[in-house]
Structures are given as structure tokens and as C-alpha cells.
Amino acid sequence: MHVERIDRSIGELIDQISSAEIMLPEIQREYVWKPTQVAKLMDSIYRGYPFGSLLFWQTDEVPETRDMSVSGPEVKPLRPPLFLLDGQQRLTSLHRVFNNHQDAQVVFHVENQRFQNQSAATQRDPKWIKVADVLDPKASMIRLTKQLLEGGSTLEEYEIEERLSQIKRLRDRRFIMEVLKGFPYDEVAEIFVRVNSGGRRLGTLDLAMATLSTRWTGVLAKLQQEADHWVQRGYGDIDVNFLSRALAGVVLGRGLSVWSPSRLKQTKDTELERGWEVVKLGLRRLIPLLEANLKLTRSDPLPSMIVLIPLVVLLGEQGEAPIDKPTADGVIYWLLLATIQTRYSTSTDTKLSQDIRAARQPDPICALLESLNIDNTRAEVTERALRGRTKESPYFFLSLLVALGNGARDWWYRTDILPGHNEAQKLEYQHIHPPATLDDRFDKGTINDLANLVFASAKANKQINGKSPAEYFPMLDEQELKDHYVPLEESLRSPDGYPGFLAARRQLLVEAMNELLDRFRPAFLDKEPTGPADPNAGRSLDLALYGSRSDGGRMVFTAGGEGFSWVGSANIAELEAAVESARIAGIDSDVVIAGESVPVEMIEDSLNVPIGPFLVTGTPEEWRAVFDRERVSALPLAAAPSLNPTPWVGDRIKFPITSTD
């Protein structure tokens, strides 16, 4: 085994792609670059900036392949192909530009030497020229120069010719190539994961997927085909990553761990095939249940997809037998409560292991509820649990479900509040009391309270257009308001009545959410005492950002609950750097919060940060979303309150980052 280092021109590499002498092994992902990224790549190469190296694999094996996202006739290679491990996005983009692909219509402004994707504006401006026209081997520089001069370019003829020739010479720029020779597929798969992970610590899912691809030839094609099926149904989050985790869960009987790859290597083909059939059958039994009982026709409103995996195991291993009503109701009930409790916000795979084992018990519903500590409690949502919650809370999902169940539709336009299967459409929501109508008495958490949000389109928001409910409610039918659980009292429609509005609507939502839970609650819980559905009911953590990373901004935390309150702060640059180090490289680090140095750790898929009385947990993506949310409403650093650092003394309670305000 050795690595050979060579170089090759862009033109040669593009020709090799066209002749199928460069191919993609099946472990590669889809082409995902956007037009802006393609234009920036062209700009970098034009300006002589570094544009990276490429990694290939040369082998006598015949691995499974996947198609490159390029156009052109299918051909058979005249010599053994090279398999591209790193550089797919760049090479695919270049091939598209050079061959005038419809999704890579990059144009060049001859005067300011800018690249961008073709638009209506560039089509009207004759100073823009399509890069593919310049790169065409048959293109005449004289004709193109004349075309630009006639279009109004003020450059000298020789300047235009030089700039066009510089584009023409892009074909001659050279890539450094490293070619792996003599490496077996399993090692190549691990190398692929490492070089495509952006320097971050390898996740268990990455390793499991790479292991599956080496262990079971063609598995990623099977996963992609299944994912494509669910995209057509509106469940685009049932993607290759989800299916890999589900398959590993069925086969191994647990969540992923550092031991998963070695166990998957030892798995027999028959076990993998049986596990795959369980996953497919489980999904085909579960998704219709969600559609029929919750009117959930899309996956994107679900706060967590992992919550589906134990249910896939349960229903998939039952076979084709009809699902009886107690099982169907129990499945929905557990999903709702696991979502409310943000079941997988921390120790994801440990809890998934528990839940897969529970799903295989003789009485799986009872065992699953026991894992949530509600096997002897009739769970209910309380007004206190909803107080201060925002769109990041799992109760936002429940508020959607109760609105769907109540037949709520978009105000004025009467369209569905949950869009169809088109991926471009997103679930939209608006403020009932627009922020512009509320004064300084109300902070951002109060303004963005869940009880002030309604599912309505951007078109409906234009009708509201910053009006107070006192102005626009009369334009709506009372039933339209009732469908969204909006109180009708006129006294609640002004800013003065806003606190009362929140309380009244919150109560209506609580009643609707409990009715939803009661509809699916297993009969054996009817005689049990009630208890909170959410263990964090009544607890809160408010975030407020003052300033930014560049000016030494601070994030102020205000925590509260029964019998305790706490306020502290952290430097936002240090906090974000620590979170990013854990997210990208898996490096645990420390940050000073309220004068105390606390660890920032990645444990399984969760990023954990001790903040006052809470151990705040969530996925890296959820943490980033919260930071983005706070930037939108950031206040000047000069407005930050003066705080005495007061480290927390005592135990900490797990608290989801998605429940912060």
C-alpha cells in the first residue's frame, strides 16, 4: 500500500470525468453545492488562489459506484477508472461550468472581473458573458471581444482579450492529486470519513455508515432509494443518515457506540437483510399512523427524528399483522410524551438502547412508558409548563398538532397550515400581537411567547402588516380565531390586554394539548394520578445577548424555578468558540460562566454546558440555532446589566437548549 502524488490539469480531469475514467464510490454523498459556491470557486481559480488538492483511490476491486451529478452521454471507460474520495463538489462544479450545465450557468463581468450565477439582471447587461462560451474550444476571442465592445464595455480591446484569455487558461490550472494504491475498501472507507469530516472527531454514525458500505455491498444505494421514496411522501428527514441509524439499531439492538463498527463487521448478511426489511416495514406501518392520527403529512415539524426508531423496531418486528387500536394509540402517546420530554436531547444513544430493548418486550408500550417514568402517571400539560415557551420548545410542535386537529387553516387565504410535500414550502408562523405593536413593557421572551404565535403564511402576515389584533381581528370570522385557539374577548386585543391575552390563549392551548394526550392515553393509565408531562415544567432559562463576538459581547443567563433563581453571564466569543471546538473537532474545553470555569463537552451526540442550576443539553445544530436566534435580537453592549459573578453551588438539572427563551 502506498500513496502516489501527481498533478493534472483541470481540463484533463474534466475529460476523464466525461470518459468515465473518474468515478464515485458509493460511500460518496450527493452533490450539494449551491450556485454561489460554484461562482466563488471559479473566482478563486481565476485569481490564482489555492483551490485544494484531490484524493483518489486506484484499485483492482470493482466497488459499487454512484452517478456523478454531471450531464453527458453514458460511456464505458477505456482504462481502469480512479475513484474520487475527496473533491467531488469541486470537480463536479467545474465539469458543470465547463460543459454549460443548466444548473451552473456562471457568468463573468468583464469590467469588474466578478463571477456569479446567471440571473435576469445579468442577462439584460451585455457586459456579462457566460463562462462556458469563453471556455468553448471553438470560441473566437475576436468575436467575443467585439460582442462585449458592442455591449458598451469601456475597456480597451486588448484588456478584454487578456481577461477572456485568462478565463480560457483556467483549463490549464493544475490540481495536486494524491492516489491511494493497494488499500482495501474498509480502510478507504475510513479514510473517506476522516477527510470529509472537516477535521472533526469521527462520529459513531459516520463510522457505522462507512462500515455498512464495506460490509454489505450496495447498501448505500438501498438507503438512498428508500430515502427517495419518503421524500415523495413529504418525509424528507427519513434520509440516508436516519436509515443508517435505524438499520444499525435493529441489527445491533441498541444505539450506536464506539463498539458498533466492529459489531457490524461481524454481522451476517442474513441479519443485515432481515434488519433492512424490518426498517422498511416499520416505516410503512408507522408513517400512515402519524398521517391518520396526527395529520402529520411532513417530517420537518418533528423536533427529533430519533424518536421514530424504537417505534420502527416495534412495528417492523410485528410483521404484517394489522395494528390493533391499543398498540396504535400507545405508539402515538409515547411519541408525544417522548417529544415533550425532549427524550433524546442528551445521552442519545444510551436512551435509544433502552428504548429499543423496551420495544422488544412482551408489552412494549408499557415498557416504553416506563422508560419515560410515566408508567404509573397520567401525564398532563400544565399552564405553568407553557409559560415562557417559544418556537424552539417541543410545545410548538404540540401547538401545531392541536391546530391541525381543530381544522385550523391559514387566515384570509384558507390554505392548509401544514404545506404539502413540496420541499421548498416551509411551515410558517406569525405573531398574533406583532412586535411593532408592543411597547417596552414586554421583553423579547414575552413577545415571542408560544401563546403569541399562530400558524399563518407570509401572505396572511402582509394582511396583518403590523396591525394590532384590535384592528385586524374584526376582518376575520370568529370561527377562524377559535380554530387556532385564540380567545375572543375584545379587552385582550390591545397592548394593555396583552398579558391577559397570553394567559387566556395559554389556557386554551393547555386544554387542547391535554385532550390530544387523553385521546391516545392507554387505558391502564386511566386510574392513575396525574403528573406533569414535562419534568422541566415551571423551570426557565432566559438568554439575552449584549454586543457581539467582535466587541467582547456577553450572553446573560437568567434561570428560575420553584425555590431558586440565578443570574450569570459569559463572554459570547469564548462561549461560541468552546461550543464550536466541541462540535467540529470533538475537543472538550472550558468557558467562564459567572466567574466559574465550567466544562463544555460532547457526550455522544449531545453538547453539554453547565449554566447555573442547569446542565444545558442539545445537539450542536440546536446550539447554533439558539445563538443565531439571540443575534437577531442582540442589544448594545453598553446596555448589559452589571452583575456580580455568582457561581452556582449545588446539583444541576438537565435542561434542553431548545427550552431556553
N, C-alpha and C positions, 0 to 999 in steps of 0.2 A: 504494500500500500504506500502510495506517495502522492504528493501534490505538485503539479506542474504549473508554472507561472508563465503565461504568454500574454500577448496583446493582439487585438484585432480591431479593425476599423468598424465604425457604426454601419457603413454601407455593407460590409461583408457579413456582419451579424444579421442585418435585416434580410439579406439574400438567403442566409441559412435558415431563418425562420420561414421564409416563403417556400423553401425547398424541403421543409420538414426535417432539416438537419439539426434544429434546436427544438426540443420538445419539453413539455412539462410533466414531471411525475405526478401521480395522483395526490401526493401529500400537499401539493400546492393549493392555495386558496383561489377564490375568484379574483378577477381583475377589478379593482375598486377605485382607481384614481379618477378624480374629477377633472373637467376641462381646465380649470385654473391651474391645477398641479402640472398638467401636460404643458401648458404655456410657460410656466416657470422653469420647467426642465429645458425647454428649447432656449429660453433666455440665458440660462446658466451656461449651456454649451456654446452658444453664440458669443458670450462674453469671455470665454476661456476659463470659467470657474471649474473647480473639481466637480465631477459628477459620479464619483463612486466606482467601485470595482464590481465584478460579476463572479458568481460561484457556480461551477458546473460539475456534473458527475459523468464520468465516462465508464461504461460497464459493458460486460458481455451478457449480463442478465437482460431480460425483457420485462421491465416493470410495467405495471398499469400506468396509463397516462391520462391526462385530461386535455381538452382542447384549449389552445390559446385564444384569447378574445381578439382575433385579427380576422380580416377578410381576405378572400382569395380562394382559388380552386384547391381542392384536396389533392395532395401529391404524395408519392411514396419516396422516402429518402434514397439517394443513390449510394450513400455511405452511412455507417452506423451513427446515429444521432448523439448529440450531447444533451444531457438532461439539466435544465436550468433550476438551480436551487435558490439563488438569491439574485434579484434584479428583474423579476418578472414585470413589475409595474413600469420600470423604466424602459425595458426593451419593447414591451407591448405598446407603450405610448409612442415610442419612436417609430415602430413599424406602422402604427396607425397614421401618424402625421405624414410620413414619407409616402404612404400609399393612399392618401386622401380619404381615410375612413370617415364616414358620415358623423361619427361622434368625436372626431379630433380635427375639427376644421380650424386649425390655428392660423392666425393672420399676423402680419408684420407691418408696423408703421414705419415707412422708410425714413421719415424725418426725425422722429424722437426715438427710433430704434426700440420700440416696445413690441412685445408679443402678447396676444390674448386670443381667446376663443372668438370665432366669428359671431357677430350679432347684427341686429337690424341697423345699428348705428355705423358699424364698420363697413357694412355692405353699401351704405349711402356715401361713404367717404372714399374717394378714389385713391387717397394716399395709403390706404391699407391694401396689402397684397397677400394672397393666400400662399403660405409657405410651401405647400405641395406643388403649386405652379412653378415656383422657383426651383424646387428640387427635381422636377421632372427632367430626366436626361435629355429630352427633346426640346426643352425650353430654350428660347432665344433670348439672351441677355439684352440684345439690341431692342427687340420688340417690347420686352417688359419695361425697359428703361423709357422708351418712347411713351408707353402707356401711362407711366407714372408722371412724366413731364406734362402730358396732355391732361392729366388729372389735377394739375395745379401745384405739383411739387416745386419748391423754390430752390432745391439743391442743384448743384452743377451736375452735368451728365456723368462725369467721371466719379462723383461721390455716390450717385445712385448705383452705378455699375459695381463699385467696390463693395457697397453694402449687400447687394444681391449676390455678389460672388462669395462674400463671407458666409452667407446662408448656404450657398452651393457647396462650400467646403466643409459644411457640417458632416457630410458623408464620410469625410476623411479623418475626423476626430477619432481617437482610439480609446477603447476600454481596456483596462487591465483585467485579465481573466485568470482565475485560479481553478484548475481542473483536478478533481479528486479521481484518482485512478486506483482500482483494485479494492475499493471499500465495499463491504457488504451493505445490503439495503437497510438493515436495522441501525447500523452506525450512521449511514447517510441521513436517515430519518431524524436521528437525534441531533446531528449537525444542523439539519434544516431548522429544527425547532430553535436551536441556540442562535443561529444567525438571523432568524426572523423575529426574535423576541425583543429587539430593541435594547438589548443589554440587561433586561430584567431577569429576575430569578425565574427559572422554569417552573411553570405551574403544573400541578398534577394532571389537569385536563390536557395541557399541551403534550405531556409525556404519554398519557393514555391514548390520545389520538394518533400520535406517531407510532406507538406500539401496535395499535389496532391495524394501522395501514401496512405494517410489515408482517403482522401475524395472519391477517385474513385478506388475501389479495382482492382488490376491488371494493373493499368496504366503504371507502370514502365516496365512491360513485353511488353505492346503495344509499348512503346517508344523504347525499345531495339530491338524489331522485325523490326520496321521501320528503326532504325539506321543500322541494319544488311543489310537491303535492299540497303541502299545508299552506304555502304562500298563496295558492289559488283559493284556498278556503278562508283566507284572512288571518291565518295563524303563522305569520312570517317569523315569529320568535321561536318556532319549532325549527331551528336551524341545525347545521351540522354540529355545532358545539353542544347544543341541548341533546341532540340524539346520541352523541358520543357518550355524554354523561349518563343518559338513561340506559344505554346498552351496557355500559360498564356496571351500572347499579344493578341491573337484572342479572348479569353474568356473575359478578362478584358478590352480590347480596349485600352491598354496603356502598357508602360514599367513597370517593377517591382518597387515596393516601399515598405516601411515598412507596408503599409496597405494591400498589396497583399495577404498575407496568410489568413487574416480574411475575405477578399472578396472571396477568393477561397473556403473557408469553407462554405460560403453561396450560392455557385453556384449550380444550379440544375444539376442532372445527364444529362438531355437532352441538357443543354447548353454545358457541357463538351464534350458530344458525338458529338454535332454539330461542336464545335470548333476543335475537333480532325479530323473530316472529312475535314474541311477547310484547316488545316495544310497539310494533306496528299495530297489533290487535288492541293493545291497551289504549293507544291514542284514538283508534277508530271507535272505541266504546266510550271513552271519556269526553272527547270534544263535543259529540252530539248532546251529551248530558248538560254541558255548560251552555250550549246554544239553546236547548229547550227549556232549561230551568232558570237560567240567569239572563237569557237573551244576550249572551256574551259571544258576539259573532267575530270578534277580533282578539288577538292575543296581547296587543300593546297596552291595554289598560291594566293588565295583571302586574302588580308590583314585583312579583317574583315568579319565574317560570319553574324554579326547582320544586315548588310546592306541588307541581303536577306529577313528579316522578314516582313517589310512593303510590299514587292513585293509578298510574300506568301499570305498575307492578301488580297491584291488587286486581284490577280489571283484566289485564292481559293474561294473568295466570289462571283466571276463572274459566278461560276458554270461551266458546261461542254461546254458552247458555244465556238466556235472557237475564237481564239485570233486574232483580226484584226491587220493589219500591223502598224497603228499608235500607238496602245497600245503596241505592241511588241517592236517597236523601242523606244518608250518613256521609257519603263521599262529598256532597256539596257542603254539608255542615262543617266537616273537618277542614275543607279548603277555606271556607270563610273565616273560621277561627284561627287557623294557622296564618292566614294573611293578616288578620287583626293583630296577632301577637308578633308579627314580623319574625316568624319561626326561624328563618334562615339568615337573619342579619348577622349572626355570629356563629362560630363553630359549625359552619355549613355542612361539611361532610360528616362530622360526628353525629349531628342531628339527623342527617339523611340516612346514615347507617341505622340509627334507632328506628326511623320511620319505615324503612324497607323491611326490617325484621318484623315490625308490628303489622305491616300489610300482609305478611305471610302467616300470621297467627290464625287459629281456627275462627276467632271472632275478630276480624281485622279492624272493624270500625271502633269497637270498644278499646282495642289495643292502641289505635292511633290517637283516640281522645285521651287515653291515659298518658300518652307521651306529652300532651299539652297540659296535663294536670287539671283536666276538666271532666274526668270520667265520672265524678260524683258531684258535678256542679251544673246547674242550668245557667249557662253563660248569658249575660245581658250587656248591652251597651248603655252607658250612663251619660247623662248630660255633662258631668264633670270630665269624662273621657274625651268628649268632643271639644271641650273648651280650649281655645288657643290652637287647635289643629289647623294645618294649611294643606295645600295641594300635595306636598310630599308625604303626607300621612296616609297610611292604608285606609283610613276612613274616607278619603277622597274616592277610592275605588268603591267602597260601600255606598257612598252617596250616588255614584253613577248607577250602581245596580238597582237601588230603590227607585231612582228616577226612571230607569228603563222599565222596571216592573210596574210603574204607575202610568205608563203610556206617555211620558213627557216627550215633547217634541220641541224643535227649535222655535223660539219666539218669532212671530211675524211670518216666518217662511215655512213653518210646519214640516221641516225636513227632519230626518232621524238625527238624534243627538249622538249616536254612535255611527260614524261613517261606514260606508260599505267596504269591500275588500281591496279597494284601490290603495296601494301602499302610500301614495302621495298624500292621501287625506289623513288628517290627524284629528284626534279628539280635541275639541276646543271648549274653552270655558271663559266666562266673563264675570266681572264684579257686578253684583246687583246694585249696591251703592258704589258708584265709580269713585276711585281715589280722589279725583278732582273736586268732588262734592263734599268731601270730609275734611275737617279742619285739623289744626294741630293738637286737638284733644286726643286724637287717635294715632297710636304708633303703627308702624308697618305690620306688626303681627296682628293687631286688631283689624286693620283694613283688609289684610289677606286671610282673615279667618275663614275656615271652611264654610261656615254658615253664610258668608257673603259671596260665595261662588255659585254660579249656575252654569249648566252645560248649554251653551249657545254659540252660534257661529260668529265669525268676524262680521258677516253681513248684519246680523242682529245687533252687534256692538255698534255698528255705524248708526243704527236707528237710535240706540241709547245716546251715543255721542256726548258723553259727559253729563247727561241729564240726571237729576235726582229722581228716585222712584216716584216722588210726588208728581213729577211731570210726565213720566212715560208709562207708569202703571195704568193710568186711565186708557191708554191706547191698546191695552191687552184685555182679553176676556178673563174673568175671574178663574175659569177652569184652567186656563193656561198657567196661571200662577199656582193654583192648587196642585197641578200635575208635578210641579217642581218643589212642592212643599214650601211654598212662600206664604207667610202669614198675610192676611188681608187687611188688618187694622190700618186705617189711614194715619194714625198717630205715629206709626213706625216708619213712615216713608221719608221723613226729614232727617237731617244730620242730628238734630236733638234727640230723635227717637231711635238712633242707630244702635245704642246698647240694648234697648228693648227689642229691636228687630233681631239682633244676633241671638238673644236668649230665646225668643219665640220660635225662630226658624230652627235653632239647635234642637229644641224640644220636639218639633215635628220630625226632624231627621232621626232623632233617637227612637221615637216610636216606630218609624218606618223600618229602621235597621233591626230593631228587635222583632218586628213582625216577620222580616225576612229570615232571621235566625230561627224563629219559632216554627216557620213553615217546614224547615228541614231537620229540626231537632229530633234525634232518636227518641222513641217512646220511653225507653228505660230511664231517661233523664227527667221525665215529666214530674216525678215526685221528689226530685232533688231540690235543695235550696238554691236560690240564685246567687251568682257571683260575678265579678267583673270579667268581661271577655278579654280585656286588655290588662295585664299586670301593671302597666305603667299609667293607668288611669289616674288622673289627678296630679301627675308629675309633669314638669315642663322644663325646657331648656331653650331660652331665647338667645339668639345671636344678633349682634349688631356690629357692623364693620365701620370703622372710622379711618379715613385715609386709604392708602394703597400700599402695595409692596415697595414702591419706589420712594415713598416719603416716610417709611417706618410706621405704617398704619398698624392699628390694633384691632383685634377682634375681642369684643366684650361679651362675656357669657353671664347670663342671669338664670340661675337654677332655682326651682321651687317645688315643694310638695308638702304633704301632710307632716308638719312638725319640723320642717327645715327650709332654709333659704340660704343662698350663697351667690356672690358676685365675684368674678375674676376676669382677667384678660391675658392675651398673648400677642406677641408680635406676629402680624399676619405673614410676613416674609418667612420667618422661622417656621411657623406652623405649616404653611404650604410646602416649604422645602422638605420638611420632615415627612409629610404625607406623600409627596412625590417620590422621595427616596424609598419609602416602603412600597409604594405602588409599582414603580418602574424596576428597581433593582432588588427589591426584597430586603433592603437594608433597614434593620431596626435602628431607630435613633431616638433622640430626646428633644423635648421642647420645654421651655419655661412657661408655666401657666400659673398665674397668681403667686409668683415668686418661688414656685416649686418645680424642679426638674422632673418631668414625667416621661415614661417611655411611649413611643409611637411604634406599634408593632403590627405586622401582618401575621395573623394566625389563620391558617387555611385560606379561605377567600375573603376574610374579614379584616378590615383595618380598624384597630382599637386604639383609642386615645382616652386616658383618664382626664376628665374635666370636672373638677369639683366633686359633687356627690355621685357622679355618673361615670361609668365606663362606656363611652360613646362608641358605637359599633356600626359598621356598614361596609358595603363594597367600595372599592376605590372610585367607581363611577358615581356612586351616591355622594361620596365626599366632595368630589369635583363639582357635582351639580349644586350642592349647597354653597360652595364657595362662589360659584357663578351667580347664584341667586342673591347672595349678600352683596356682590359687587354692584348689582343693578341699583340697590338702594343705599349704597355707601354714603356716609356723611363726612364732612370735612374733619380732618384730624384734630383741628382746634376745638371741635365740639365734643371730643371724647371726655367722658367724666373722669375725674381724679379719683383713683381707687387706691386703697391701702392693700398691698398683696396679702391675702389671707389663704394660705394653703388649706385644703380640706383634710380634716382629721376624722378617720372612721372608715367603715366599709363603703364600697361603691356598688351602685346598682346598674345593671346593664340597661342601656338606653339607646334606641336606634337613632342614627343620624337623621333618618327620614322623618322623625317625630319632632325635630327641632323647628323653631319658629324664627 
